[in-house]
Amino acid sequence: MNAEHSSLNSTLGLILAGGQSSRMGVDKATLSLHGESFLQLAIRRFESIGIHNYIVSSNTLKGAMPDRKTGIGPLAALDAVLSLPKHRLNGADSVLVVPIDMPLFPADCLKSLVLKGKEQQAGGFYRSQPMPFMVQLTEQFAAILNQQIQSNDRSIFALLNKLNAVEVEYDDGQIAKDAFYNVNTPEQMLKMENISQC
């Protein structure tokens, strides 16, 4: 097993699908693009880069991991991951967090995020973007996450900064600006469909 395969195989994929979708009017996990639901697209991206251990975070989707705490956004999903039994983590030493409503983000860039973050033995995120991101599942991470939850600091950037996460650089041609496009309203969904056909 080479180092790249080992790094990806020991990474837990976390799909954030717990938003209320109030502006969209329907659960965003059920939205579809080119015949696949957003949830299917997220899973396929993980599997295409060798991440076969993944969890969906949602309080409504059947079989998904529910939050233990409410009102703290993505931090609740990370808190729930830390409560999982060891057999469910399946040896994962890090977690790659991807929001359900960012279906255009390329899989190879998720892979780069994991590899560069692990190379530096820290978390990782792309320049000026809070998501997607990856963090190492360490005692330090658990302590910092708990401190943020207790202080009601919901900022992903603050969490990544406290973990000394790597800000991964990229050429403008490597990731199109539309890769970070996320869908929260029907109007944004229509625009994304137009973008994906270009």
C-alpha positions, 0 to 999 in steps of 0.5 A, spaced: 500 500 500 503 506 497 503 512 502 497 516 497 493 510 498 494 509 505 492 517 506 486 516 503 484 510 506 485 512 513 480 518 511 473 519 513 469 522 508 463 527 511 458 530 507 454 535 510 447 535 509 444 537 515 442 544 513 434 546 513 434 548 506 429 553 508 431 558 502 431 552 497 424 549 499 426 542 499 432 538 502 438 539 498 440 532 498 435 530 493 436 536 488 439 533 482 444 534 476 445 530 470 441 525 473 444 524 479 442 527 486 447 531 490 448 526 495 450 521 490 454 526 486 458 527 493 459 519 494 461 518 487 467 524 488 469 520 495 469 513 492 473 516 485 479 518 489 479 512 494 475 514 500 470 509 501 469 510 508 464 516 509 458 518 513 452 523 511 450 528 517 443 529 517 437 530 522 432 528 517 435 523 512 434 515 513 441 512 516 444 518 516 448 521 523 444 526 527 447 531 531 448 531 538 448 538 539 443 543 535 444 551 533 452 550 531 452 549 524 458 544 521 461 544 528 455 539 530 457 534 525 464 534 527 462 533 534 458 527 532 464 524 529 468 524 535 462 521 538 462 515 534 465 508 536 472 506 534 469 501 529 465 506 525 471 510 524 474 504 521 481 506 523 480 513 520 485 518 523 482 524 519 476 527 516 474 530 509 468 535 510 464 536 504 458 540 503 452 537 500 450 544 496 457 544 492 456 539 487 461 542 482 467 541 486 472 537 483 474 530 486 482 531 484 482 537 488 479 534 494 484 528 493 490 534 493 487 537 500 487 531 503 494 529 501 497 536 502 494 536 509 496 530 511 503 531 509 504 537 513 500 533 519 495 538 520 488 540 517 487 543 510 483 548 506 483 552 500 485 559 499 480 564 502 474 558 502 472 555 509 469 549 505 471 543 503 476 542 509 480 536 512 482 536 519 486 530 523 482 527 528 487 528 534 486 529 541 488 537 540 482 537 535 477 534 540 479 539 545 479 545 540 472 543 537 469 543 544 472 550 546 469 553 540 462 549 542 462 552 549 464 559 547 459 559 541 464 560 536 461 557 530 467 559 525 470 554 521 476 559 519 477 560 527 477 552 528 482 551 522 487 557 524 487 554 531 489 547 528 494 551 524 491 548 518 495 549 511 492 554 507 493 550 500 494 554 494 492 553 487 493 556 480 486 560 478 486 555 472 486 549 477 480 550 480 475 554 476 471 559 480 465 556 479 468 550 483 466 553 490 459 555 487 454 553 492 446 552 492 441 555 497 436 558 493 432 555 486 435 561 483 442 559 484 440 552 482 438 554 475 444 558 475 448 552 477 445 548 471 447 553 466 454 553 469 455 545 469 453 545 461 458 550 459 
